């Protein structure tokens, strides 16, 4: 095993956002030297990593030159220059997840075709080179329009109820999916290391904001039957093994009305659906990602206690220097832990932090989560 700890080994991370910040908690715990590349000098990681580099994650030369500075490269965001990663791999640098995996996942159309080829259940879809191509197509409304690239947190997704909704769509490469009637939106995080050791976290249930299409609550364990949870974990394992993925893979799923499990999409990194694990699990998703990419033994994925995560997002009508109103009130509640991401400026629906609620009783935790959501406000001065 390489000596990663208190040594001259350098772990490179593409992206310096909140996911990187939470990963740094684990690298600092193990005294692993961490080098960050991000395109913002105000990135949450900028002041707390060992070494920070400012640069464009989508620029070939920037990513390639950064990779030459480190001993192993990982990501906290998938929107990076894959050609540079492929070159670095050919020159002998370990990159996890691999450029091949990232190239597939970056484009949702390619990702969906990957699911089809590997017999992974997913909604039926049609790819289009641009939204203009959709006009004149025979669509079955309602359906779902998705941009194939650069979508996040509900951006790049729209439910089409009639032909009128096609008007005004961004003219980009896209796909149309069948709208699946579902009972629950679920997620499973899978960890896999280079040696092939693989583990899943418990299935979580996600509740979404009706307007922003962002996750509001993540509930662990999901309030579903054991046989449904087992089916979801098995499908998530199949996805990770099909990719031969190294690192963490978040697999987002639908539980249909007839209790089938289908894959919506995947993220090849730590994920919002795993934030509860910092307080509620024996091994947080961030420690597990580190263990995975460094080919260390994977940690225990079991939960110590039920956990619910509440996203803190900028309130509508507020843009500017952030204030967390009533944070001291929620901190008076047992089992409540806020995480502030370090973004100085808020705007409507921007992810600014999250709050974890742990409790032996999942129903009590859900009640407290509602109380937290109604109490704390992310506003401006």
C-alpha positions as CSV (number, residue, x, y, z in Angstrom):
1,X,0.0,0.0,0.0
2,X,1.2,3.5,-0.8
3,X,2.0,5.8,2.1
4,X,-0.8,8.3,1.8
5,X,-0.6,9.5,5.4
6,X,1.7,12.3,6.6
7,X,3.8,11.9,3.4
8,X,4.6,13.8,0.2
9,X,1.7,12.0,-1.6
10,X,-0.6,14.6,-3.3
11,X,-4.3,14.0,-3.9
12,X,-5.7,16.2,-6.6
13,X,-9.4,17.2,-6.6
14,X,-11.1,18.8,-9.6
15,X,-13.7,21.2,-8.1
16,X,-13.6,23.1,-4.8
17,X,-17.3,23.4,-3.9
18,X,-19.1,22.2,-0.9
19,X,-18.6,18.5,-1.7
20,X,-14.8,19.2,-1.8
21,X,-15.0,21.1,1.5
22,X,-16.6,18.1,3.2
23,X,-14.1,15.8,1.6
24,X,-11.3,17.9,3.1
25,X,-12.6,17.1,6.6
26,X,-11.6,13.5,5.9
27,X,-8.3,14.3,4.2
28,X,-7.4,16.4,7.2
29,X,-8.4,13.6,9.5
30,X,-5.9,11.3,7.8
31,X,-3.3,14.1,7.1
32,X,-3.4,13.6,3.3
33,X,-2.0,16.5,1.3
34,X,-4.8,17.8,-0.9
35,X,-4.5,20.0,-4.0
36,X,-7.7,21.7,-5.4
37,X,-8.5,23.2,-8.8
38,X,-11.5,25.4,-9.1
39,X,-12.6,28.3,-11.4
40,X,-13.6,30.6,-8.4
41,X,-11.2,32.2,-6.0
42,X,-14.1,32.2,-3.5
43,X,-14.6,28.4,-3.7
44,X,-15.4,26.9,-0.3
45,X,-12.2,24.9,-0.5
46,X,-9.9,27.8,-1.3
47,X,-8.8,28.7,2.2
48,X,-8.7,25.3,3.8
49,X,-6.9,22.9,1.3
50,X,-3.2,22.4,1.3
51,X,-2.8,23.9,-2.1
52,X,-5.3,25.8,-4.3
53,X,-5.1,26.5,-8.0
54,X,-7.5,28.8,-9.9
55,X,-8.5,27.6,-13.3
56,X,-11.2,26.5,-15.8
57,X,-12.2,22.9,-15.2
58,X,-13.4,22.6,-18.8
59,X,-10.1,23.8,-20.3
60,X,-7.8,21.0,-21.6
61,X,-4.4,22.6,-20.8
62,X,-5.5,23.7,-17.3
63,X,-6.7,20.3,-16.3
64,X,-3.8,18.5,-17.9
65,X,-1.2,20.8,-16.2
66,X,-3.0,20.4,-12.9
67,X,-2.9,16.6,-13.2
68,X,0.9,16.7,-13.7
69,X,1.2,18.2,-10.2
70,X,-0.5,15.4,-8.3
71,X,-0.1,11.6,-7.7
72,X,-3.8,10.7,-8.0
73,X,-6.8,12.7,-9.3
74,X,-10.4,12.6,-8.4
75,X,-13.4,14.9,-8.8
76,X,-16.2,16.6,-6.8
77,X,-18.0,17.7,-9.9
78,X,-18.4,15.8,-13.2
79,X,-18.2,18.9,-15.5
80,X,-14.5,18.6,-16.3
81,X,-12.4,18.3,-19.4
82,X,-12.4,14.5,-20.1
83,X,-9.9,14.7,-22.9
84,X,-7.3,15.9,-20.5
85,X,-8.1,13.1,-18.1
86,X,-7.8,10.5,-20.8
87,X,-4.3,11.9,-21.7
88,X,-3.2,11.8,-18.1
89,X,-4.4,8.2,-17.7
90,X,-2.4,7.2,-20.8
91,X,0.7,8.9,-19.2
92,X,0.2,6.7,-16.1
93,X,-1.8,8.9,-13.7
94,X,-4.5,7.2,-11.7
95,X,-7.8,9.1,-12.3
96,X,-11.0,8.0,-10.4
97,X,-13.6,8.0,-11.7
98,X,-12.1,7.1,-15.0
99,X,-12.3,9.3,-18.1
100,X,-14.3,6.6,-19.8
101,X,-16.9,6.6,-17.0
102,X,-17.1,10.4,-17.0
103,X,-17.4,10.6,-20.7
104,X,-20.5,8.3,-20.6
105,X,-22.1,10.0,-17.6
106,X,-21.5,13.6,-18.7
107,X,-24.0,13.2,-21.5
108,X,-27.4,12.0,-20.4
109,X,-28.2,10.6,-23.8
110,X,-25.1,8.5,-23.8
111,X,-25.8,7.6,-20.2
112,X,-29.3,6.4,-21.1
113,X,-27.9,4.3,-24.0
114,X,-25.4,2.7,-21.6
115,X,-28.3,1.6,-19.4
116,X,-30.1,0.1,-22.4
117,X,-26.9,-1.8,-23.5
118,X,-26.4,-3.2,-20.0
119,X,-30.0,-4.1,-19.4
120,X,-30.4,-1.6,-16.6
121,X,-34.1,-0.6,-16.3
122,X,-34.8,3.0,-17.2
123,X,-37.6,5.1,-18.8
124,X,-38.0,4.9,-22.5
125,X,-36.4,7.8,-24.3
126,X,-35.5,9.4,-27.7
127,X,-32.4,11.5,-28.3
128,X,-32.5,14.7,-30.4
129,X,-29.5,16.8,-31.6
130,X,-31.4,19.9,-30.8
131,X,-34.8,21.0,-29.4
132,X,-35.8,22.2,-32.8
133,X,-35.9,18.6,-33.9
134,X,-38.6,17.9,-31.4
135,X,-41.1,20.0,-33.4
136,X,-43.1,17.7,-35.6
137,X,-42.3,14.6,-33.6
138,X,-45.1,12.5,-32.3
139,X,-44.8,13.0,-28.6
140,X,-47.0,11.4,-25.9
141,X,-47.8,14.1,-23.4
142,X,-47.0,14.5,-20.6
143,X,-43.3,13.7,-21.1
144,X,-40.0,14.9,-19.8
145,X,-37.5,17.1,-21.7
146,X,-33.9,17.0,-20.5
147,X,-30.8,18.8,-21.7
148,X,-28.1,16.1,-22.3
149,X,-25.4,18.2,-20.7
150,X,-24.7,20.6,-17.9
151,X,-27.9,20.1,-16.1
152,X,-28.0,20.2,-12.2
153,X,-30.4,20.6,-9.3
154,X,-33.4,20.5,-11.6
155,X,-31.9,22.9,-14.2
156,X,-32.1,21.4,-17.7
157,X,-35.3,19.4,-16.9
158,X,-38.8,20.3,-17.9
159,X,-42.1,18.4,-17.9
160,X,-43.9,19.0,-21.2
161,X,-47.7,18.9,-20.9
162,X,-48.5,20.0,-24.4
163,X,-46.9,21.2,-27.7
164,X,-47.0,24.7,-26.3
165,X,-44.4,23.8,-23.7
166,X,-41.9,23.0,-26.6
167,X,-41.8,26.7,-27.4
168,X,-39.0,28.5,-25.7
169,X,-36.9,25.4,-24.9
170,X,-33.2,26.0,-25.1
171,X,-32.0,24.8,-28.5
172,X,-29.5,22.2,-27.2
173,X,-28.9,18.5,-27.6
174,X,-31.6,16.9,-25.5
175,X,-33.8,13.8,-24.9
176,X,-37.4,13.2,-24.4
177,X,-38.3,10.6,-21.7
178,X,-41.6,8.9,-20.8
179,X,-43.0,10.5,-17.7
180,X,-43.1,7.6,-15.2
181,X,-45.8,7.5,-12.6
182,X,-44.0,6.8,-9.3
183,X,-44.6,6.3,-5.6
184,X,-41.2,7.4,-4.5
185,X,-37.9,8.9,-5.6
186,X,-35.1,6.9,-4.1
187,X,-31.3,6.9,-4.2
188,X,-28.5,4.4,-3.4
189,X,-24.9,5.3,-3.0
190,X,-22.5,2.6,-4.0
191,X,-18.8,2.6,-3.1
192,X,-16.3,0.5,-5.1
193,X,-12.5,0.5,-4.9
194,X,-9.9,-0.6,-7.4
195,X,-9.7,-4.1,-5.9
196,X,-13.3,-4.6,-6.6
197,X,-14.6,-4.4,-3.0
198,X,-18.1,-3.0,-3.3
199,X,-20.7,-1.8,-0.7
200,X,-24.0,0.0,-0.8
201,X,-25.5,2.5,1.7
202,X,-29.1,2.1,2.8
203,X,-31.7,3.2,0.3
204,X,-32.8,6.8,0.9
205,X,-36.1,8.5,0.1
206,X,-36.0,12.0,-1.5
207,X,-38.7,14.7,-1.2
208,X,-38.4,17.5,-3.8
209,X,-39.4,21.2,-3.8
210,X,-42.3,21.5,-6.2
211,X,-41.1,24.7,-7.9
212,X,-37.3,24.5,-7.8
213,X,-37.2,20.7,-8.5
214,X,-34.5,20.5,-5.8
215,X,-34.2,17.9,-3.1
216,X,-35.7,19.4,0.1
217,X,-35.4,16.3,2.4
218,X,-33.4,13.1,2.2
219,X,-34.8,10.4,4.6
220,X,-32.7,7.4,5.7
221,X,-33.8,4.7,5.8
222,X,-36.4,5.1,3.1
223,X,-39.9,4.3,4.3
224,X,-40.4,1.3,1.9
225,X,-40.7,-2.4,2.2
226,X,-37.5,-4.5,2.6
227,X,-38.0,-6.3,-0.6
228,X,-38.2,-3.0,-2.5
229,X,-35.0,-1.7,-0.8
230,X,-33.2,-4.9,-1.7
231,X,-34.3,-4.6,-5.3
232,X,-33.1,-1.0,-5.4
233,X,-29.7,-1.9,-3.9
234,X,-29.2,-4.7,-6.4
235,X,-29.9,-2.5,-9.3
236,X,-27.5,0.1,-8.0
237,X,-24.8,-2.5,-7.6
238,X,-25.4,-3.7,-11.2
239,X,-25.0,-0.1,-12.4
240,X,-21.7,0.4,-10.5
241,X,-20.3,-2.9,-11.7
242,X,-21.3,-2.2,-15.3
243,X,-19.3,1.0,-15.2
244,X,-16.4,-0.8,-13.3
245,X,-16.6,2.4,-11.3
246,X,-14.0,3.3,-8.8
247,X,-15.1,5.8,-6.2
248,X,-18.7,6.7,-5.1
249,X,-21.6,6.4,-7.4
250,X,-25.0,7.9,-6.5
251,X,-27.8,6.1,-8.3
252,X,-31.1,8.0,-8.5
253,X,-34.2,5.7,-8.9
254,X,-37.9,5.7,-9.2
255,X,-40.2,3.3,-7.4
256,X,-43.0,2.9,-9.9
257,X,-46.7,2.5,-8.9
258,X,-46.4,-1.2,-9.5
259,X,-43.2,-1.4,-7.4
260,X,-40.7,-1.8,-10.2
261,X,-37.4,0.0,-9.7
262,X,-36.0,2.0,-12.6
263,X,-32.8,4.2,-12.9
264,X,-33.3,7.9,-13.5
265,X,-29.7,9.0,-13.6
266,X,-26.4,8.7,-11.8
267,X,-23.7,10.9,-10.4
268,X,-20.1,9.6,-10.2
269,X,-19.2,11.4,-6.9
270,X,-20.3,12.2,-3.4
271,X,-23.9,13.4,-3.6
272,X,-26.6,15.4,-1.8
273,X,-28.4,12.2,-1.0
274,X,-25.5,11.0,1.2
275,X,-25.0,14.1,3.4
276,X,-27.0,12.5,6.2
277,X,-24.1,10.0,6.5
278,X,-21.8,12.5,8.2
279,X,-23.8,12.2,11.4
280,X,-25.9,9.1,10.9
281,X,-23.5,6.5,9.4
282,X,-20.5,4.6,10.8
283,X,-18.6,5.8,7.7
284,X,-19.6,9.1,6.0
285,X,-19.8,9.1,2.2
286,X,-16.8,11.5,2.1
287,X,-14.5,9.2,4.0
288,X,-15.8,6.3,1.9
289,X,-15.0,8.2,-1.3
290,X,-11.5,8.7,0.0
291,X,-11.1,5.0,0.9
292,X,-12.5,4.0,-2.5
293,X,-10.2,6.1,-4.7
294,X,-7.1,5.3,-2.6
295,X,-8.0,1.6,-2.8
296,X,-8.2,1.3,1.0
297,X,-10.6,-1.1,2.8
298,X,-14.2,0.2,2.6
299,X,-15.8,1.3,5.8
300,X,-19.1,0.1,7.4
301,X,-22.0,1.7,5.5
302,X,-24.6,0.9,8.1
303,X,-26.5,3.7,9.9
304,X,-26.0,4.2,13.6
305,X,-29.4,6.0,13.8
306,X,-32.1,7.3,11.5
307,X,-31.1,10.5,9.7
308,X,-32.8,13.2,7.7
309,X,-31.1,15.9,5.7
310,X,-32.7,19.3,5.0
311,X,-31.2,21.4,2.2
312,X,-30.6,25.1,3.1
313,X,-31.2,27.1,-0.1
314,X,-31.4,30.8,-0.7
315,X,-34.9,32.2,-0.1
316,X,-36.8,33.7,-2.9
317,X,-36.5,37.5,-3.1
318,X,-33.0,37.7,-1.5
319,X,-29.7,38.2,-3.4
320,X,-26.6,39.4,-1.7
321,X,-24.5,38.9,1.4
322,X,-25.9,35.9,3.2
323,X,-27.5,35.8,6.7
324,X,-28.7,32.5,8.4
325,X,-31.6,33.8,10.4
326,X,-32.7,31.7,13.4
327,X,-29.7,29.3,13.2
328,X,-29.3,29.5,17.0
329,X,-32.9,28.3,17.4
330,X,-32.5,25.1,15.5
331,X,-29.2,24.4,17.3
332,X,-31.1,24.2,20.5
333,X,-32.9,21.1,19.2
334,X,-31.4,17.7,20.1
335,X,-29.9,15.8,17.2
336,X,-29.7,18.9,14.9
337,X,-26.4,19.8,13.2
338,X,-26.1,22.6,10.6
339,X,-23.5,22.5,7.9
340,X,-22.7,25.9,6.3
341,X,-20.9,25.7,2.9
342,X,-19.0,29.0,3.1
343,X,-20.7,30.7,0.1
344,X,-20.8,34.4,1.0
345,X,-23.5,35.4,-1.6
346,X,-27.0,34.0,-1.6
347,X,-29.6,34.0,-4.4
348,X,-32.9,32.2,-4.8
349,X,-32.6,28.4,-4.5
350,X,-28.8,28.5,-4.3
351,X,-27.5,25.6,-2.1
352,X,-25.9,27.3,0.9
353,X,-25.8,24.5,3.4
354,X,-27.7,21.6,4.9
355,X,-29.0,20.5,8.3
356,X,-28.9,16.9,9.5
357,X,-31.5,15.6,12.0
358,X,-30.7,12.3,13.8
359,X,-33.2,10.4,16.0
360,X,-33.9,6.8,16.8
361,X,-37.4,7.3,15.5
362,X,-37.6,8.2,11.8
363,X,-41.1,9.7,12.2
364,X,-39.9,12.0,15.0
365,X,-36.9,13.0,12.9
366,X,-39.2,13.9,10.0
367,X,-41.3,16.1,12.3
368,X,-38.2,17.9,13.5
369,X,-37.0,18.3,10.0
370,X,-40.2,20.2,9.1
371,X,-39.7,22.4,12.2
372,X,-36.1,23.1,11.1
373,X,-37.2,23.9,7.5
374,X,-39.8,26.4,8.8
375,X,-37.5,28.0,11.3
376,X,-34.2,28.8,9.6
377,X,-34.1,31.3,6.7
378,X,-31.3,31.9,4.2
379,X,-31.7,35.6,3.5
380,X,-29.6,38.8,3.2
381,X,-28.5,41.6,5.6
